[in-house]
């Protein structure tokens, strides 16, 4: 699982010319789900996102408070393109979880966020829709996160080999 987390002053999602979701101060999360993701990666990512310290405290000290500490909003957008592998200049998405599975997995991710935090502060786009995402990045602050299993397999490309449709760690 991969996530791009941006600290925002506001963000919104529009589908077909209609705004379907919007937040004020908080974080916008672009989430890419891989074929290999499990409940373990989902729970890890929820913890990391909600506890990521990207806000300042009351005394102005930077990198001290999380979105939960500040009681700010979260806007989540499912984005399979984060699972892109380039073949030359052409994007290939074979590592992304198929739509049929990914929608349920993404909904579980949202449920876990709402269970862990305040449900009324968790907003999202429309799974599988063509969306316009308007993000007013604050800082700018943009943090990339990867679930542990994915990070271990991809952090050193020399340690991976491609067999069939899967990346395999050498010596595993």
MOVEN-V336228 format. One line per field, one symbol per residue. ss: DSSP state (2 for helix, 1 for strand, 0 for the rest). A space follows every 50 residues. Layout:
ss: ???
This chain:
ss: 01111111111111100111111001111111010000222222222222 20001000000000102222001111110222201110011100010022 22222222222222220022211100000001111111111111110222 2222002221111001111000
